[in-house]
Amino acid sequence: MLFNSLDYLLFLPAVAILFHLVPAPARLPVILTASLLFYASYGLDHLLALGGVAAITLACGRWLLRPDAALRHTAFWGGTLAILGLMYLLKYHDPVAGAFPPIPVTGFSAPAGFSFYAFTAIALLADRYRQPVESRATAGADLLFLAWFPKILAGPIERIRPFNAELQSVPRLDPALLASGGQLILWGLVKKVVVADNLAPFVDRTYAIPEYAVPMELILATYFFAFQIYCDFSGYTDIARGSSRLFGIELHENFRRSYFATSIGEFWSRRWHISLSDWFRDFVYYPVIHESTSTLRMYAGLMLVFLVSGLWHAGLGYGFGWGFIVWGALNGLYLWGERGLRPWRRRLGRRWKGSWKGRVHGLLAGLVVFHLVLVSWVFFRAADIDVALTVLSRIGTALPELPALIGNFPFTPEHGFLVALIVGLLVIEALQEMPAIWQRIQAAPRALRWAGWYAAAFALVLLGRWQAEAFVYMQF
């Protein structure tokens, strides 16, 4: 049951209506049952995997509420290692066996969203280990935290205390809340069905045989993929947040106009997949640096975070996915370089603050960051490292002749349409980046604002590709 399917668009309002009609004590059973039915629509094997993670989490979570320090220590590490072991078995074992033939394969495959709810479970155990939650915590609430259907497939990766606080303070039926939730869902569908799914066919056919594509096609496909994956994933998150908001449960903003970042650090910590970055910060980076002021530890922690992130993405798709490891290492190197240049950038920023030079510097920094990220996306998208190097080599060789390439390339209406979609997206997000202007737009007469949403709905119907294409990050 994909978010961009008719099944979901019928399922969601039915559950929301039932949720708001039943008495308050019945609401948790209603949405827990709905969440399990939603996930079961992907197959009973998916539900079985969720049940395995839930059983480990609930059992260890109960022990973590005990006062015995040794028991709590054993419960945390035992539960964490059991979940990671299950992740290895379902997600990594067979790709590793394929890379090293003597190892026998199992035939297992990771269910949709497995890595997301596995990380959610580990975060729950860690939060309980550090500070046991209040006694009101129940097995039903913990299970819903893992299985909540708007977020189970691709996040955001939430934390137990804020989620329980949302669950315990669900407001009464609020038309304004329903309207804002519906608008988020609509905007997410526009990103996914209109932008991402229209960009995908061009990217797929170009990257399928890059050695036969002309350099200009490779350049276009690489730019298009950057916006395809952004709109695919941020579109999913918008639909997830909007769906959850219909029930009065707020999920974290996972993407914040990512390609307007002016530094690599800002891109990863405050704009792209924020909840996963926070998870790696809390459970990989902080344990490595451990309150140390050592520069060496800091650099080691940064690189380890991105290598683990690359490993988290690997294991699915094309074989083991070494390209994801290169992608992670490349972003780690970017951050190393940025940290080394930080004193120089700060001096420059103070000197040019408030001047036209500062604005130009910000614009140029944004362009540099975008293109650094763009290069790393090639390793993320390509079938393997050799394909990625072929793409980058052919683009790099052709760049000195870029004006001639652009002038001689036979642009088609398809190219124009896809570029127009990206420009439209960037215009809207640029307006959102300017708070004063965006507040004026939001304060416009209601008829004008609703006309904009009707235009978005019209674009969704007229321009959307409704083949119910799966979201990219569901595979991770």
N, C-alpha and C positions, 0 to 999 in steps of 0.2 A: 504494500500500500504506500506508494510514493506520494510525497507532498504535492507533486504536480500531476496528480491523477484524479479522475472523477470520483473514484472510491473514497479518497481522502476528503475531497470537498463535500461529500455527503456525510462521511463519518464524523468530521469535526463538529459541525453545527448540531448534529444529533446528540453527541456526548455533552456539548456545552449546554444545550437546552435542558437535558436531563439533570446535569450537575446543578443548575440554578433552580430547578423545580423541587428537588428532594430536600428533606430536612438536613441541617448541618451535619449531624452524626453520620449520615449516609453518604456524604460527599466523597470521603476518602475511599470507601469500597467501590463507588461508581468509577472514579478516575483510575484506581488501581486495576480494576477489571478491564476497563477500556484500554489501558496501557498494555496489559498482557495480551489482549485480543489483537491489538495493533501489531505487536511484535510477532505474535503467532502467525500473522498473515504472511510472513516471510518463510514460514516452515516450522514444523515442530522441533527440528534440530536446533534452530535458532533459540527457541524457547527453552530447550534443554540446556544449552550453553549458558543462557542467562540464569537459569535455575542453579547451575553449578556455581557461578560467581556469587549469586545471592546467598546460597547455602553457606559458602565459606565466609562471606561478609557478615551475615547475621549471627552465625555461631561465634566467630571471633569477636564481633562487636559486643555480644553479651558478656563475654569474658573480660573485655576491656573496661566494663563498668565495675568490675570487682576491685577491691582495695589492694589485693595481693600484687605487689610490683613485679615479682618474677612471673606470675601467671599472665599479667598484662604484657610484659615484654615478649613472652613466648607467643601469645595470641597475635600480637601485631606482626612480628616477623614471620610466624608460621602462616598467617593469612596472606600477607604480602607475597611471600615466596610461592604459595600455592596458586595465587592468581597469576603471577608471572609465569609459573610453570604451565598453567593451562593456556596462557597466551602463546608461549613457545610451541606447545603441542599443536594448537589449532592454526596458528598463523605462520610460524617460522620453520617448523621441522621439515615439512616436505620441500620447500624451496632450498633449504640447506642440504637436504638429501639429494636434490637434483644437482647441486653444485659439487657435491662429494658423493659419487655413485655408490661406494661401499655401504653407505647408511641407508637402511630400508625406508621406504615411504609408508605413510599411514593412510593416505587418501582423505585425511581430514582437511577442512577449509574453515577459515574464520567466518563466523556469522556476521551479518551487517552490523556495523557499529560496535563490534566487540571491543576494540581497543579503547573506545570512548567510555563505555560503562565499566571496563576493567580499571581504567585510571580513576574513574569516579569512585569505585569501590576502595581502591588503595587510599585515596584522599580521605574517605570516610574513616577508614581504620586509623590513619595517621592523626586525624583530628580527635578521635576518641582516645587514642593513646596519649596524646599531649595533654588533653583536658577532657575528661569524661563529660558527656552531655547530660542535660537534666533528665530526671527520672521519667518525664512525660514521653520520652522517645519510645516508639513502638516498632515492632517488626514490620507492621503495615506501612508506617511512614518511611522506614529505611528501604523497604522494597520499592515503594513508589519513587524514592530518591534515585534509585538505580534505573527503574523502568519507565519513568515519566515519558510518555510517548513523544512529546514535541522535541525532546533532546536526546533520545536514546540512540539515534542513528549517527549523529555527527555533532553532538554537543549543543551548546556550550558545556564544558566540564564544570559543574557547579560544586559548591562546598555545602556540607550538611547543615551547618547552623543557619546561614542565610536562607537556605531552601526551607528548613523547618519553620523559620520565622514567617516566611511568605505563606506557608501552608496553614499556619495557625492564625493568620490575620487576613484570611480571604474576605474581601469587602462584599457588601451586598451588590446585587445586580446594578451596574452603572452603565448607562447608555454611552457615556463618553469613553469609558474604558473599552467597551465593545467596539466602538467606532475606531479608536486608535489601534486596537488589535487587528481589526479588519484591514486598516490602511497599511499596517506593517506587512500583513500577509500579501496584500495586493502588490506592494513594492517589491517584496521578495520574489513573487511570481514573475513580475516584469523582468527582474534581473536574470532569473533562471530561464524562463521559457522564451522571452523575447531576445535577450542579449546573449547569454551563455550558449543556449542551444542553437542559435543561429550561427554563432562563431564556430561551434564545434566541427561541423562537416568540413569546412575549409582547412582547419587545423589538422584534422585526422587524415585527410587524403594527402596533404603536403608532407606531414611527418611520417607517413607510411612508407614513402620511397623518396627520401630527401636527396639521394644522389641523382635523381632524374628531374627534380624540381629546379626551376631557374632561381637564381639568388634572390630576386625581388619577391618571389613567392615565399621563400624561406623567411625573409625579413617580415613580410606581412603576417605569416603564420605565427611567428614568434611573438610579435606584438599582440596578435589576436588571442593567443593562448593566455597571455598575462591577464587579459580582461575576461576571458572565458572562465578561468579558474577563480578569479576574484568574484565575478557575478554568480558563479555556480555555488561557491561556498558561502559568501555573504548573503546570497539570496536564500539559501537554506536556513541560515541563522535568523534572518528577518522573519521567515515563515514560522520557524520554531518559536521565536519570541512573541510574535503576534498570536500564534495559536495558544501559547501558555497564558498570555495576557487575557484571553477570553475567560479564563478561569480565575483571574485575579492573582496569578503566580508570575512574578517577574523573573525572567532569565537575564543573564549578563549580556551586555553588548559585546559581541565577539570580534566585530570588524568595525573600524571607524575610518572610513574614507582612506584606505590603506595607501594608495599611490600618491597621496599628498604629504607623505612623510619627508622630512628634510634630513634625516639621519637613519642609518641602519638600526641603531638602537631604538629610535622612536618607532620605526616600522615594526619591529618584532615585539616590543614591550607594550606599545600603546595603540597599535593600529591593526595588526594582522594576527588572527587566531589568538586573541588575548588570553583566553582561558587556558589554552594549552601552554602558552609562554609562561603564565603564572604557575602552572603545575610544575613545569621543568625548573623554574626558579626555586620553588619551595622544596622540591624533592630531589633535585640533582645539583643545582648551582650552590644553594646555601649549605648543604652538607659537605660539599667540596671545600668551599672557602672557610666555613666554620669560624666566623667572626675574625678571620685572619686579615691582616692588612698587607699580606704578601702579594706583590704584583704577579709573581709567577703562579700562585694559586688562583688568582683572579683570571688570568689568561687561560689556565688549564680548565677552570670551571666553565668559562665561556665556550671553549672548544668542545668540552665533553657534552654540554647541553645540546649543541647542534649535531654532534655525532649521534647522540641518543635519539634526537629528533629525526635524523635521517634513517636510523635503524627502525624507529617506530613506523615510518612510512614504508620501509622495505618489507619484503616478505609476501607482497601481493603484486599482481600485475604481471610484469614480464620477468619470470624467474625470481631470483632473490631480490633484484632491484638495487644493484650497486650504484646506479645513477643517483639514487636518493642519498646514499652515503656521501658521494661527491658533492651533491647539492648542500648537504648539511655542513660539510667541511668548508665549502666555499663561503657560506654565510658566516661561519666561525672566523675565517680569515678576514672577511670584510670588517667584522667587529673588532678584531685585533688591530687592524689598520686604523680604524676610526678612533679607538681608544688612544693609540699612539699620537694621533693628530689632534686630540681633544684640546690640549693647551693652546695650540695655534688657532683653532677654530673659535675658542672662547675669546681670545684677544681680539680677533677680527670682528666677532659679534659685538663686543663692547664698543669697539671703535666706530662701527657702522650702524649702531642701533638707532632706529628712527629715521635714517637717511635713505635716499634712493639706492645707495650702494648696498645697504642692508637688505632691501627688498629684492634687488637683483641677485645678491648672494643667496638669499633664501630660495629664489626660483631656480638658480643654477644648482644649488645643493639638492633640491628636489629632483631635478632631471638626472643628476649623477646617481642618486640613490635608486631611482626607478630603473635606470639602465643596468646598474649592478645587479639588482634583483632580477631583471629581465634575463641576464646571462645565466643566472642560477636556475631560472625556470626551464631552460633548455635541457638541463640534466634531469629535471623533474619530469618533463614530458616525454623525452626521447625513450625509445624502446630499450636502449642500453647505452653504455658509455661511448662505444664506437659511433653510434648514430648521432649522439650529442656532439661529439668532436667533428663529425662530418658536417653537421649543420653549422657549427661555429666557424669551421675552417672555410666553408664556402661563402658564408656571410662576410667574414673578415677579409677574404681575398677580393671580394667585390666592393667593399666600402669605399676605396679610393675613387671608384667610378660611379658613385651613388647618383650624382645628378644625371648622368647619361642613362643609368638604369631606370630612374624614375621617368625620364623623358621618353624612353623607348618601350616601356612596359605597356602591354595592351590592357589597360584597366577596363573592367567590366561593370555593369550595374550592380553585380553582387558585391564587388569590392567597395563601391560607393555606399551601398546600403549598410555593410558591416562597419565601415568607418563612421557613418552617420550615427549608428547605435552607440558607438564608443564616445563620440563627441557629445551626444545627448546626455549620456551618463555623467561624463566629466563636468558638463555645465551645471547639472543639478548638484553634484557633490561639491563643486567650487562654490556655489551659492551657500551650501550648508557650512562650508569652511569660513564663511563671513557672517558671524553671529548677528551683527546689526541688520544686515540685509535679510537674512533668513527669518529673523524675528518679525520684520515688517511683512514678509510674505505670509507668515503664519497668522499675522494679525489682519490680513486682508479680509474683505467681506466674505461671509460664509459661502455665498453663491459662487464667488470666484474660486475659493479653495476647493469646493466640491466639483467645480468644472474641471480642475486639474486632475482630481481623482477619477472622474468619468473619462477623461482623455487617456489616463493610464489604463483603465479597464478596456477602453476601445482598442488601444494599442495591443493589449494582451490578446484580445480576440482576433484582431486583424493580422498581427505580425507574429504571434506566438507559434512555436512548434510544439504541438500537443501530442507528441509520440510517447510521452511519459518516460523521458530519458532519465536514467538513474543519476543521482548527484555524485560527483567525483569522489567526495570524501567518505561516502558510505563504504567504499571498499577498504578503508583503513580501519 
